[in-house]
Amino acid sequence: MVTSGHCTYTSKAMNVLIIGSGAREHAFARAVAASPRVERVFVAPGNGGTALMGGKVCNVPLKAVQLDELLVFARESGIGLTVVGPEQPLEMGLVDLFRKADMKVVGPVQAAARLESSKVFSKEFMRRHGIPTAGYRVFGSKESAMAHIGSLGEEHFPQVIKASGLCAGKGVIVADGRNEALSALREIFDDRIFGSAADEVVIEDFLRGQEASVFALCDGCRYRLFLSAQDHKRIGDGDTGKNTGGMGAYAPAPLVTPEVMRKVEERVIRPTLEGMASEGSPYTGFLYVGLMIEGGEPSVVEFNARLGDPETQVVLPLLKSDLFDALLASVDGGLDEVPFEMHPGSAATVVVASGGYPDVFETGRVITIDSGAESQDEVMIFHAGTVLDDGRLVTSGGRVLSVTALGPNLKVCLERAYRAVGRVHFDGAYYRRDIGAKAL
């Protein structure tokens, strides 16, 4: 028997470890804990929301990047399945480490996770396997990148400048003209605004259209699809201001019609799984495909090697089948043999952030949530930047809460979500007021 904080538990089969601290991991915990086949759910390190769940769910004071300590915990605690939420432990090789120890873990190995952790690898992989994406060039110095920008006529702008490495979803600059692009390159190479993640940069042609995301759970050769979603990256209403980790999302995305989804499967998902297998790194776990769609034609903007946040908070609540069964099948194989059914209707989530995010913001603000803000079947509040401090729920990050609502259609979902947002209070709380507006 092992004791962690106020939780005491025994080592039994079907204990689950979820790695991460955001609203995505809170959503995982809620979905996995609902399975009758799960004994306990441990979240490392979790947040204030997972700490308050009680019942099967308990936080573990280990960070997502403490790979060796996480492995020891998993062994000693009878963890039957580990689910990796964020990208950093995937890049560091957590899946490889756990597999070597004969521990079941959901996620791609380090080599396959390069689809997200290296934009250079991702673009070259897509080129090798004929996957539609924007034209691009790779640069390892400011001088060569600036020379390229200087050679482009104004008709070639906007250009998209991306740090090759991981930047928590913020390593992308869309430059509308030459001067803006040159200024961005100075900030990247001289001021190091993205740190070592931008030792190499990818400069891409700008794709026109609307963005949407498709999510697959993979077992190396087979896959199952969640509903599509649309994220809202910019901080301000009307998609203005800086990029963030995501200020809200809704699912399904009307833009992803059955015909568009068929093209994504044929042109993107299947070639990706076949390509990874042929290159010696069969892809398992979650595959996030960020798309730009124009005239019904999809092109890949980016891959993520995990589910997105805040999209997880809308796609998981719409999964009617047992998530745990599907996760286990993604590790053991036979993913096509387990149920994978979606609820009818829609879901929407509105992120409530700290004032000043994504720049400078304060933490430690006391959070109050009015009674009745949540309801079992309609509204759920997933925590991200929250902790319990002497029994008080306080802010600890930029994106604080993700208020999610379900309903028969998007209009009803948004009404319910915004009504619940009005029942959440902390000093400096900020949220966009136009989530889902473009779909309506």
C-alpha positions, 0 to 999 in steps of 0.5 A: 500500500502507498500513501500520497497526500490525503489518498491511500490506495492499494496496488490493483490492476486497472489503476490509471496514471494520467500525466499533466496538469491542465484542463486536458488532463482534468477532462481525461481524469473525468472520462477515465474515472467513469469506466467501471473497469478503472479502480483508481485514477492518479494525476501527476501533478494534476491541479485544483480541479483534479484534487477536488474530484475525490472518489477514484481520483487523486493527485500525485506530487510529480511533475510531467518531466520527472520521467524516472520518478513517474516510472517508479511510481507507476511500478510501485502503485500497480498502474495498469495504464499510463496516459500522457497529456502534454508534449514535453514528456513525449519529446523526452522519451517517456513512452520509450522508457515505460515500454522498456519497463513493460509498462503500458502507456498511451502515446507515441515513442520519441521518434514518432513524437517528432511529428510535433517536437520538430517542425523540420522533421514534420515538414520533411516527413509530409514531403516524403509521403505526399501529404498536402501542406504549405510550401516551406524552407528551413533556415538555421541562421538569421542571415539566411532567413532574412536573405530569403525574406528579402528575395520575396516580392510583396505578392508572396506575403503573408509568410508564416515563421515557425520555431522548429521546436516546442513552444507550448503552441506559441512559436508561430508568427504570421508576417503580413509584409517584409518588414514585419517578417524581418523584425520577427526574425530579429526577435527570434534569432537576436532576442531569443523570444522562443529560446533554443526551440528556434535554433532552426526556423521554418518559413512557410507559404501562407495557407488561406481558408479556415482552420479546423482540427481532426483527432485520431487514436492510433494503435500503430496501423489502425485508428479511430476518429473523434469528432472534429473541432475548431480552436480559437488561438488569438487572445482577442475577439475577432481573432485579434491579438497574440496567439495563445494556447487556445481561448475556446473551442467547439465540436463538431466543426461544420467545416469538416464535412463527411467529404472533407473527413474522407479526404483527411483520412485518405490523404493525411491520416493513413499516409501518416500511419503507413509512413511512420510504420515504414520508417520504423516508428509505428505511431500509437496514441493520439494524433492531432491534425491541424488543418487549413480548409479552403474550397473543401480541400484540406492541407496540414498546418501542423501535427501534434503528438497528443490531444489539443487543449482546449479541444480535448474539453469538447471532444472527450465529453462527446465520446459516448463509448468507454474511453478507457477501453479504447485507450487500452486497445491503442496499446494492445492492438485491435483498436478497430474491435472496441466501441467508439461511438459519439453522442449526438449534438455539440459541445463548446468550451470557453477558457477563462484566463488571467488578465494579462495572459499570454504576457505578464499576469498575476497568480494566487487570485482566489477563485469562487464558483457559484453553486449550480454553475455545473450540471452533470449532463450539461455543464462541466468546468475543467481546471487548468491553472488552479491549485488548492492553497490551504483549502482555497482554490486559487489561480496558478497559471494563464489559462485558469478554467475551461467552461464546457457545455453540451447541447443539441446544437452549438447555439444552445451549448454556447448559451449554457457555457457563457451562462456558467462563465458568468458564475465564475469569479476571480480578480482579473478574469478574462475571456473571449465573448465570440467563441463559436461565432464564426460557426453560427 
